[in-house]
Amino acid sequence: MKKILLWALLLFSSVGLTQKQIDKTSLYQQIDTLRHYIQENQMGFANEKTAAIQKQALSFDLNTQLDIAYKLSLSYLHHSYNEEAKRILLASVPKIKNGTNHEINGKLFKQLCYIGMVEYDVPSATKYYELAKDNFSKTKDTNLLYNLDLLVFKMYLNLKKYDSALAIASTCYARSVQSKDSTQMINAFSSLIDYYKAVNDYKNVLKYAKKGAHLSANGFQNSHSYFLEEQANVYIHLKKYDSATLFFKKADDAVVKDTSSFHNYKTWRINKLGAELYALLNNKENALKYLALTRDYPFENNLKEQSEYLFFKASIYEKLGDYDLALKNLRLYLNLKEEIDKKEAQRYLIKYTSLYESIEKEKKINALIKENHEKENLIYKSDLKRKFILFYFSILFLFSILSLLVWYRFKTKKILIKAENLRFQSVIDAQEKERIRIAKDLHDGLGQNICAIKMICSNSLDLEDPSNKKLTHIIDETYEEIRSISHNMMPSVLIKKGLVPALQEMIQKLEDHSNIHFDFQHDFPNTIEENIAISIYRIVQEALSNILKHAKASKVTIRLGKEKKNYILFIQDNGIGSKELAQFHLSSDLEHKSQPTGIGLKNILSRTKMIEGTIFIDSILNEGTTLKIIF
């Protein structure tokens, strides 16, 4: 009795396993039906079939679910429906961490890496490359890692990072030679051909195409037509049309034996090559024959490929002298290219502005996958939407407040700076007016009185008397001192002749009364505004006064001229330098509290600020001090 029960149990178990296996086989067969829908561009049916397959897959183990997701995404990618494939793959990512089949996990990440590469999203492509690499490294199949590296090679090639692309292709080739794996070697040859085509090195393209053709002739018919086609392309480029025709015919014969899933695409490429070759040979009949064979275009949904094909057709008709058809296809190409450009420009905008629609789309998918959690998902997503909107408007509000504060501070600072500059201007103007008044009073009042005293003394005193001589000498010295003070307060040459002559006179006097050699170079207009001329004169006067008092210099260089769009004042001495002066600069709207605060330097800074200049001072002990003002 026990044996009968045991046999019955085993029988029911085997029936259950067999039924499970039949269901899984049926599921994979449905994916073949899905591929047919996608190929026929029946996307409504395709999306319904995808949802049904995903729902049925939930009854199987996690590894089977991930394998189904991989095959579904692959079906869409084969026909360039990248967004649909990406949606399926991203929905599978949370499950991958619990999957135990590292090969399937790695393939899913590899697909995401490929999509990132196609979309020129390098951070995303790099991220998923590392995840795929980590999973493939846990398997025993070295071809997985090898093919992953070739995918990254294509990414670098598309980004025109040719050094990185060549490094990967060369490494893959060396590994294939070492392992003596013919499949890997054929893939390496293909990569090297793609690289040398990109850099227009047709000699090496021909070299690796010949090697690939030789290797693929023995048991690799699915690759053989490709290498023959590449040889024909090189000979077309080199204008060796006899050789090109020979290898085109060989490729045309070889592609018939191709049994891969890319057979239609390879056939289309070779027909396209035939149209181009015979157009160049002016063989209109054959050119139109092969061009007609390219009408069954394998990329109906890929606008970029379609635009390139239209441009190709236009070039063929142009070579054949049919300019009407050439123009017609060129117009179609331009219209399609404009549409592509618009879509490309809108793609990133849609990506960041259609969050609501993507949430709604995700809700529909989750409703089909997890009907029993529909209510919870709707509440969660509604709350997420509300929080997102609240967060968005909070950020917008905070940004607006921050912008107003920044604007207010900037405006206030600008007003304060303007008021400060006006104050400086008023103070300096008042000082200059007072200087002029005092100088005039000294010269016209006190100076004339002293002259009168001298005349009275000369007429009434005995000048031979030593005490009287001493008195007249003191009167002369006092008069000269008053003239010197009056001249320093407002030199008449500055008013009458301008800045440069005034500076020359000042420098000459200093050179006559000191042991310092002055080198004055100038390229400066005398028509400069009076307030700027006075400020520059006072700055030079103060700077040279400081040099005479403190620098112990033997040589001073002064340069006044133009540099680019600004004027420049440059004063340099070879004196002892200053410990107090560290390297600093002052602009017209900034004054650091840490800067030196001597009276002379304050005057220089104030006048620099008044003319909206920037000052640089650099002092090195025992080497000297440099002052540079740009205004």
C-alpha positions in Angstrom: 0.0 0.0 0.0 2.9 2.4 0.9 4.6 1.6 -2.4 1.4 2.5 -4.3 1.0 5.8 -2.5 4.7 6.6 -3.1 4.3 5.8 -6.8 1.2 8.0 -7.0 3.0 10.8 -5.3 5.9 10.6 -7.7 3.5 10.4 -10.7 1.6 13.6 -9.6 4.9 15.4 -9.0 6.2 14.5 -12.4 2.9 15.6 -14.0 3.2 18.9 -12.1 6.8 19.4 -13.2 5.9 18.5 -16.8 2.9 21.0 -16.8 5.2 23.7 -15.3 7.8 23.0 -18.1 5.0 23.2 -20.7 3.8 26.5 -19.3 7.4 27.9 -19.4 7.9 26.8 -23.0 4.6 28.4 -23.9 5.7 31.6 -22.3 8.9 31.7 -24.4 6.9 31.0 -27.5 4.7 34.0 -26.8 8.0 36.1 -26.8 8.4 34.9 -30.4 4.9 36.2 -31.2 5.9 39.5 -29.5 8.9 39.8 -31.8 6.6 39.4 -34.8 4.4 42.3 -33.6 7.4 44.5 -33.0 8.8 43.7 -36.4 5.5 44.6 -38.1 5.4 47.8 -36.0 2.1 46.8 -34.3 3.1 48.4 -31.1 -0.4 48.3 -29.5 -0.5 44.5 -29.8 3.2 44.3 -28.7 2.6 46.3 -25.5 -0.5 44.2 -24.6 1.5 41.0 -25.2 4.4 42.3 -23.1 2.1 43.0 -20.2 0.5 39.6 -20.4 3.8 37.8 -20.5 5.1 39.8 -17.5 2.0 38.9 -15.5 2.4 35.2 -16.3 6.1 35.3 -15.5 5.2 36.2 -11.8 4.1 32.5 -11.3 7.7 31.3 -12.0 10.9 31.6 -9.9 12.9 34.9 -9.8 15.6 33.8 -12.2 13.0 32.9 -14.8 11.3 36.2 -14.3 14.6 38.0 -14.9 15.4 35.9 -18.0 11.9 36.7 -19.4 12.6 40.4 -18.8 16.0 40.1 -20.6 14.4 38.5 -23.6 11.5 41.0 -23.7 14.0 43.9 -23.7 16.1 42.3 -26.3 13.1 41.9 -28.6 12.5 45.7 -28.4 16.2 46.6 -28.7 16.6 44.6 -31.9 14.2 47.0 -33.5 15.5 50.1 -31.8 12.6 50.6 -29.4 15.0 51.7 -26.7 12.5 53.4 -24.4 10.3 50.3 -24.1 13.3 48.1 -23.5 14.6 50.6 -20.8 11.3 50.6 -19.0 11.3 46.7 -18.8 14.9 46.7 -17.6 14.5 49.3 -15.0 11.5 47.5 -13.6 13.6 44.4 -13.2 16.6 46.2 -11.4 15.1 45.9 -7.8 14.7 42.1 -8.3 18.3 41.6 -9.5 19.8 41.8 -6.0 17.9 38.6 -5.1 18.6 36.8 -8.3 21.1 34.0 -8.2 21.9 33.6 -11.9 24.8 36.0 -12.4 24.8 35.6 -16.2 21.2 36.8 -16.5 21.8 39.6 -14.0 24.9 40.7 -15.9 23.0 40.6 -19.2 20.3 42.9 -17.9 22.8 45.4 -16.7 24.7 45.1 -20.0 21.4 46.1 -21.8 21.1 49.2 -19.6 24.7 50.0 -20.3 24.0 49.8 -24.1 21.0 52.1 -23.8 23.0 54.6 -21.8 25.7 54.5 -24.5 23.1 55.0 -27.3 21.6 58.0 -25.4 25.2 59.4 -24.7 24.4 59.2 -21.0 28.0 58.3 -20.0 27.4 58.2 -16.2 24.5 55.8 -16.6 26.5 53.6 -19.1 29.5 53.5 -16.8 27.3 52.6 -13.8 25.7 49.7 -15.4 28.9 48.6 -17.1 30.5 48.2 -13.6 27.4 46.2 -12.4 27.5 43.9 -15.4 31.2 43.4 -15.0 30.8 42.5 -11.3 28.1 39.8 -12.2 30.0 38.4 -15.3 33.2 38.0 -13.2 31.3 35.6 -11.0 30.6 33.2 -13.9 32.9 30.8 -15.8 32.1 32.2 -19.2 34.9 34.5 -20.3 33.1 35.5 -23.4 30.6 37.5 -21.3 33.3 39.9 -20.0 34.9 39.9 -23.4 31.7 41.0 -25.2 31.0 43.6 -22.4 34.4 45.2 -23.1 33.6 45.4 -26.8 30.4 47.2 -25.9 32.4 49.8 -23.9 34.7 50.0 -26.9 31.8 51.1 -29.1 30.8 53.7 -26.5 34.3 55.3 -26.6 34.2 55.2 -30.4 30.9 57.0 -30.5 32.2 59.6 -28.1 35.4 60.0 -30.3 37.6 59.0 -27.4 39.8 57.1 -29.9 42.8 56.4 -27.6 40.5 54.6 -25.0 38.7 52.8 -27.8 41.9 51.5 -29.4 43.3 50.4 -26.0 40.2 48.2 -25.4 40.1 46.8 -28.9 43.9 45.9 -28.8 43.4 44.3 -25.4 40.5 42.2 -26.6 42.5 41.2 -29.7 45.5 40.1 -27.5 43.2 38.1 -25.3 41.6 36.3 -28.2 45.0 35.4 -29.6 46.1 34.1 -26.2 42.9 32.0 -25.8 42.8 30.9 -29.4 39.1 31.5 -29.4 38.0 32.1 -33.0 34.7 33.7 -32.0 36.5 36.2 -29.8 39.1 36.9 -32.5 36.3 37.6 -35.1 34.8 40.1 -32.7 38.2 41.7 -32.1 38.8 42.0 -35.9 35.3 43.7 -36.2 36.2 46.2 -33.5 39.6 47.0 -35.0 37.9 47.6 -38.3 35.4 50.0 -36.7 38.3 51.9 -35.0 40.4 52.2 -38.2 37.4 53.3 -40.2 36.7 56.0 -37.7 40.2 57.4 -38.0 40.3 56.9 -41.8 43.2 54.4 -41.7 42.0 52.2 -44.6 45.2 50.3 -44.9 44.6 48.7 -41.5 40.9 48.3 -42.2 41.8 46.2 -45.2 44.4 44.3 -43.2 41.9 43.2 -40.5 39.1 42.7 -43.0 41.3 40.2 -44.9 42.2 38.4 -41.6 38.6 38.3 -40.6 37.5 36.9 -44.0 40.1 34.2 -43.9 39.1 33.1 -40.4 35.4 33.3 -40.9 35.5 31.3 -44.1 35.9 28.1 -42.0 32.7 27.7 -40.0 31.7 31.3 -39.3 29.4 32.0 -42.3 27.4 34.5 -40.2 30.4 36.8 -40.1 32.0 36.0 -43.4 29.8 38.4 -45.5 30.7 41.3 -43.2 34.5 41.0 -43.7 34.0 40.7 -47.5 31.7 43.8 -47.5 34.4 45.8 -45.6 37.0 44.9 -48.1 34.7 46.1 -50.9 34.1 49.4 -49.0 37.9 50.0 -48.7 38.4 49.4 -52.5 35.5 51.8 -53.2 37.3 54.4 -51.1 40.6 53.7 -52.9 38.7 53.9 -56.3 39.8 50.3 -57.2 36.4 49.5 -58.6 37.4 46.1 -60.1 38.5 44.8 -56.7 35.5 46.4 -55.1 33.2 44.6 -57.6 34.9 41.3 -56.9 34.5 41.5 -53.1 30.9 42.9 -53.4 29.9 39.8 -55.4 31.6 37.5 -52.9 29.8 39.3 -50.0 26.5 39.1 -51.9 27.0 35.3 -52.3 28.1 34.8 -48.7 25.2 36.7 -47.1 22.7 34.1 -48.5 24.3 31.5 -46.1 23.9 33.8 -43.1 21.4 32.3 -40.6 21.8 34.9 -37.8 18.9 37.1 -36.6 20.7 40.0 -38.3 20.4 38.3 -41.8 17.9 40.9 -43.1 20.1 43.8 -41.9 23.2 42.4 -43.5 21.5 41.7 -46.8 20.2 45.3 -46.8 23.7 46.6 -46.2 25.2 44.6 -49.1 22.4 45.8 -51.4 23.1 49.3 -50.3 26.8 48.7 -51.1 25.9 47.4 -54.5 23.8 50.5 -55.3 26.7 52.7 -54.3 29.3 50.7 -56.3 27.3 50.5 -59.5 26.4 54.2 -59.3 30.1 55.0 -59.1 30.6 52.7 -62.2 27.8 54.6 -63.9 26.0 51.2 -64.3 22.5 52.6 -64.0 20.6 49.3 -64.4 22.5 47.5 -61.6 22.5 50.6 -59.4 18.7 51.0 -59.6 18.3 47.2 -59.1 20.2 47.1 -55.8 18.7 50.4 -54.7 15.3 48.9 -55.2 16.3 46.0 -53.0 17.0 48.4 -50.1 13.4 49.6 -50.0 12.6 47.0 -47.4 14.2 49.2 -44.8 15.0 47.3 -41.5 14.8 50.4 -39.2 11.3 51.7 -39.8 11.1 53.2 -36.3 14.6 54.6 -36.2 14.4 58.2 -37.6 18.1 58.7 -37.6 18.8 55.6 -39.7 15.9 56.6 -42.0 17.4 60.1 -42.5 20.8 58.6 -43.4 19.1 56.2 -45.8 17.3 59.1 -47.6 20.6 61.0 -47.9 22.2 57.9 -49.3 19.4 57.6 -51.9 19.8 61.2 -52.9 23.5 60.7 -53.4 22.9 57.6 -55.6 20.4 59.5 -57.8 22.8 62.4 -58.0 25.6 60.1 -59.2 23.2 58.6 -61.8 22.2 62.1 -63.0 18.6 61.9 -61.9 18.5 65.2 -60.2 14.8 65.4 -59.7 14.8 62.2 -57.5 18.0 63.3 -55.9 16.3 66.7 -54.9 13.2 64.9 -53.8 15.1 62.6 -51.4 17.3 65.4 -50.2 14.2 67.4 -49.2 12.7 64.3 -47.4 16.1 64.0 -45.7 16.1 67.6 -44.6 12.5 67.4 -43.3 13.2 64.2 -41.4 16.5 65.6 -40.0 14.6 68.7 -38.7 12.1 66.4 -37.1 14.9 64.4 -35.5 16.6 67.6 -34.2 13.3 68.8 -32.6 12.8 65.4 -31.0 16.3 65.3 -29.7 16.0 68.8 -28.3 12.7 67.9 -26.6 13.9 64.6 -25.2 15.7 65.9 -22.2 12.9 68.4 -21.6 10.3 65.7 -21.6 12.5 63.6 -19.3 12.4 66.2 -16.6 9.0 67.7 -17.1 6.8 64.7 -17.6 7.0 63.3 -14.1 3.3 63.2 -13.7 2.8 61.2 -16.9 5.5 58.7 -16.1 3.9 58.2 -12.7 0.5 57.6 -14.3 2.2 55.2 -16.8 3.9 53.4 -14.0 0.6 53.1 -12.1 -1.0 51.4 -15.2 1.9 48.9 -15.4 1.8 48.2 -11.6 -2.0 47.7 -11.9 -1.5 44.9 -14.4 1.4 43.3 -12.5 0.1 43.7 -9.0 -3.6 44.1 -9.1 -4.0 43.2 -5.4 -1.9 46.2 -4.4 -3.6 48.8 -6.7 -5.2 50.8 -4.0 -2.0 51.1 -1.9 0.0 52.1 -5.0 -2.5 54.8 -5.9 -2.4 56.2 -2.4 1.3 56.1 -2.3 1.7 57.7 -5.7 -0.9 60.4 -5.0 1.0 61.2 -1.8 4.3 61.2 -3.7 2.8 63.6 -6.3 1.6 65.9 -3.5 4.9 65.9 -1.8 6.7 66.5 -5.0 4.6 69.5 -5.9 4.9 70.8 -2.3 8.7 70.3 -2.4 8.9 71.9 -5.9 6.9 75.0 -4.8 8.9 75.2 -1.5 12.1 75.2 -3.4 10.7 77.7 -5.9 9.6 79.9 -3.0 12.9 79.7 -1.2 14.8 80.4 -4.4 12.6 83.5 -5.0 13.2 84.7 -1.4 17.0 84.0 -1.7 17.1 85.8 -5.1 15.3 88.9 -3.6 17.7 88.9 -0.7 20.7 88.7 -3.0 19.3 91.4 -5.2 18.6 93.6 -2.2 22.1 93.1 -0.8 23.6 93.8 -4.1 21.5 96.9 -4.7 22.2 98.2 -1.1 25.9 97.5 -1.5 26.0 99.3 -4.8 24.2 102.3 -3.3 26.6 102.3 -0.3 29.6 102.1 -2.7 28.2 104.9 -4.8 27.7 107.0 -1.6 31.2 106.2 -0.4 32.7 107.2 -3.7 30.8 110.5 -3.7 32.0 111.1 -0.2 35.6 110.4 -1.3 35.1 112.6 -4.3 33.7 115.4 -2.1 36.5 115.2 0.4 39.2 115.1 -2.3 37.5 118.0 -4.2 37.4 120.0 -1.0 41.0 119.2 -0.2 42.1 120.3 -3.7 40.1 123.5 -3.5 41.6 124.3 -0.1 45.1 123.5 -1.5 44.5 125.9 -4.4 43.1 128.6 -2.0 46.0 128.2 0.4 48.6 128.1 -2.4 47.1 131.3 -3.8 47.0 133.0 -0.4 50.6 132.0 0.2 51.8 133.2 -3.2 49.7 136.4 -3.6 49.4 137.4 0.1 52.3 136.2 2.2 54.7 136.0 -0.7 54.1 139.6 -1.8 54.4 140.8 1.8 57.8 139.1 2.2 58.9 140.7 -1.2 57.8 144.1 0.2 59.7 143.5 3.5 62.8 142.6 1.4 62.5 145.8 -0.7 62.1 148.0 2.5 65.1 146.3 4.1 67.2 146.8 0.9 66.3 150.5 0.8 66.6 151.3 4.5 69.3 149.1 5.9 73.0 148.9 5.3 73.5 145.7 3.4 77.2 145.6 4.2 76.3 145.0 7.8 76.6 141.2 8.5 73.5 141.2 10.6 71.5 142.9 7.9 72.9 140.4 5.3 71.8 137.5 7.5 68.4 139.1 7.8 68.0 139.5 4.0 69.2 135.9 3.5 66.5 134.6 6.0 63.9 136.6 4.1 65.0 135.0 0.8 64.9 131.5 2.3 61.5 132.2 3.7 60.2 133.4 0.4 61.6 130.3 -1.4 60.1 128.0 1.2 56.7 129.7 0.7 57.0 129.3 -3.1 57.9 125.6 -2.7 55.0 125.0 -0.4 52.6 126.8 -2.7 54.0 124.9 -5.7 53.6 121.5 -3.9 50.1 122.3 -2.9 49.0 123.0 -6.5 51.8 123.1 -9.1 51.1 125.6 -11.8 52.6 123.4 -14.5 49.9 120.8 -13.8 47.2 123.3 -14.5 48.9 125.0 -17.4 50.6 122.1 -19.2 49.1 118.9 -17.9 50.0 115.7 -16.0 53.1 114.5 -17.8 55.1 117.8 -17.7 54.1 118.2 -14.0 55.4 114.8 -13.2 58.6 115.4 -15.2 59.2 118.6 -13.2 58.6 116.9 -9.9 60.9 114.0 -10.7 63.6 116.3 -12.0 63.5 118.3 -8.7 63.7 115.1 -6.6 66.6 113.8 -8.7 68.5 117.1 -8.3 68.1 117.0 -4.5 68.7 113.3 -3.9 71.1 110.4 -4.8 68.3 108.4 -6.6 68.2 107.8 -10.3 64.7 108.1 -11.7 63.6 106.4 -15.0 60.3 107.9 -16.1 58.6 106.3 -19.2 55.2 107.7 -20.4 52.7 107.2 -23.1 49.8 109.2 -21.7 47.4 111.8 -23.1 47.5 115.3 -21.7 43.7 115.6 -22.4 42.8 113.3 -19.4 40.1 114.6 -17.0 41.4 117.1 -14.5 40.3 115.1 -11.4 42.1 112.0 -12.7 45.2 114.0 -13.5 45.3 115.5 -10.0 44.7 112.1 -8.3 47.6 110.5 -10.3 49.8 113.4 -9.5 49.1 113.1 -5.8 49.6 109.3 -5.9 53.0 109.7 -7.5 53.9 112.5 -5.1 52.9 110.4 -2.1 54.7 107.3 -3.4 57.9 109.1 -4.2 57.8 110.8 -0.8 57.6 107.4 0.9 60.5 106.1 -1.2 62.7 109.1 -0.2 61.8 108.7 3.5 61.9 104.9 4.0 63.1 102.9 1.0 66.9 103.7 0.9 66.6 103.1 -2.9 69.2 104.1 -5.5 66.9 103.6 -8.5 63.2 104.2 -9.1 61.3 103.2 -12.3 58.0 105.0 -13.1 55.8 104.0 -16.0 52.6 105.8 -17.0 50.8 104.4 -20.1 48.1 102.3 -21.6 47.6 98.5 -21.2 44.8 96.9 -23.3 41.7 99.0 -22.5 43.0 100.6 -19.3 45.6 103.0 -18.1 48.4 101.8 -15.8 50.7 103.5 -13.3 53.8 101.5 -12.4 56.3 102.6 -9.7 59.2 100.3 -8.6 62.2 100.9 -6.4 65.2 98.7 -5.5 65.1 99.7 -1.8 65.0 97.6 1.4 61.3 96.7 1.1 58.9 96.6 4.0 57.9 93.9 6.5 54.5 95.5 6.9 53.5 95.3 3.3 52.4 91.8 2.3 51.1 91.1 -1.2 47.6 92.5 -1.5 45.3 94.2 -3.9 42.5 96.8 -3.5 39.7 97.2 -6.1 37.3 100.1 -6.3 34.6 98.5 -4.2 36.6 96.6 -1.6 38.9 97.6 1.2 40.3 94.9 3.5 40.7 95.7 7.2 43.9 93.7 7.3 45.7 96.0 4.8 48.3 98.5 6.0 46.9 101.7 7.4 49.7 104.3 7.3 48.5 107.9 6.4 50.5 108.0 3.1 49.1 104.6 2.0 45.6 105.6 3.0 45.8 108.6 0.8 47.0 106.5 -2.1 44.2 104.0 -1.5 41.6 106.7 -1.2 42.6 108.4 -4.5 42.8 105.0 -6.3 39.3 104.3 -5.1 38.1 107.7 -6.3 39.3 107.0 -9.9 37.7 103.5 -9.7 41.1 101.9 -10.0 42.7 98.7 -8.7 46.0 98.8 -6.8 48.6 96.0 -6.4 51.5 96.4 -3.9 54.2 93.8 -3.6 57.1 94.3 -1.2 60.1 91.9 -0.8 62.7 92.5 1.9 66.1 93.7 0.5 64.7 93.7 -3.1 62.3 96.6 -3.1 58.7 97.5 -3.5 56.4 97.6 -6.6 53.2 99.6 -6.8 50.8 99.1 -9.8 47.6 100.9 -10.3 45.2 100.0 -13.2 42.4 102.6 -13.9 
